[in-house]
Amino acid sequence: MTIKASSALSILAIWVTMIPAVIAEPDAWWGLIFALLATLAVGASAWRRLGTSRLLAIAGTWLGTAIAIGASSDATWMAVFAFLATSAVVYSTMRREALATGGGIAVAWLMAGAVVAANDGEGAWIGIFAFLTAAVVANSRGAATRGLAAMLWWGIAGFVMIAAGGWYWLSIIAFGLSAASIGISEFRIPRKIEWDLFERDDDGEAVR
């Protein structure tokens, strides 16, 4: 039994982001407790190949958390939900190559962290809905639509919350729209390129 690189990198991402945040805000030291719990959640499955998708989701989750905490120790509560989100991602049905899924979770957390940081630690409770988004998106059974929806709706909501200096309730709407995949349901990601440059129609004429 060997430790998989994706698991090791996920653990590294947690600490590389959180240590500088706590150095910047020493009163946020207790956030490291939940970073440790998240490490244990990943470490318990270190023999599994988590894949790029989970690594992306975990790195985005803790980077967003660190951005918020580094701005104000009042945002340390986000580490609690970052731990829960990490556990939900690690033990989810997410496919290892589902980059859109992992990216959706990462965007949700990065926007949540940016919003809290822009408001000096206020509104840290939006981490609850970032966690719920992570749990739902990670268990979407391989569908990319929820990940793409999370990118879209958390991106829009995040920019509005930053611009408005509040309106944190938009995080609830972003979660709901992400969970429902509203606005993205008909989107399909091409799996490969079909090299049709020199194919001909049935009448023998070159395709134009």
Beta strands, then each sheet from edge to edge (+ up, - down):
end
